[in-house]
């Protein structure tokens, strides 16, 4: 955390938005399979040094049924946030989420950073990164409800409330790609892979300008 905080302070004197690289923001409702699609791409690009799949910090313990993330207690998260440890952070579903500040260094050095984020912070990301690609992973309400129920983390009422909150948030602005993940994983996965290929190609050109 201290390294991330130092990087954030070093970049604080730089002019935003951060350029050269690309930040790929993966968004979508719970149950859409964002982590599944990201993991698919991570496997396909296992030897690609230009890509960084960002490991989030969450105030939730890791378990086999959730994404692989770093965990902080809420008090420790708030302290780290105050120290500049996160490029962006937000609250959702009673939890706190943070993207480590060193992602700014990666983007400023021409890399493509991929992160699962909340749709609500897209305006913040547009201000922070000159090259932002937004990928919305979707699925039908029926599929979303089935997947959330299978997790067993929430009651039926909580599942319905979560879906209602997701439906109330709409995306706007440039650079938004929508991918339906209601079918075979590899179909949606390959569409996401193509988005990342284009992001890397754009980053290669951007760094020469």
Buried (B, 14 or more C-beta within 10 A) or exposed (E): BEEBBBBBEEBEEEEEBBBBBBBBBBBBBBBBBBBBBBBBBBEBBEEBEBBBBBEBBBBBEEEEEEBEBEEBEEEBBBEBBEBBBBBBBBEBBEEBBBBBBBBBBBBBEBBBBBBBBBBEBBEBBBEBBBBBBBBBBBBEEEBBBEBBBEEEBBEEEEBBEBBEEBEEEEEEEEBBBEBBBBEEEEEBBBBBBEBBBBBBEBBEEBEEE
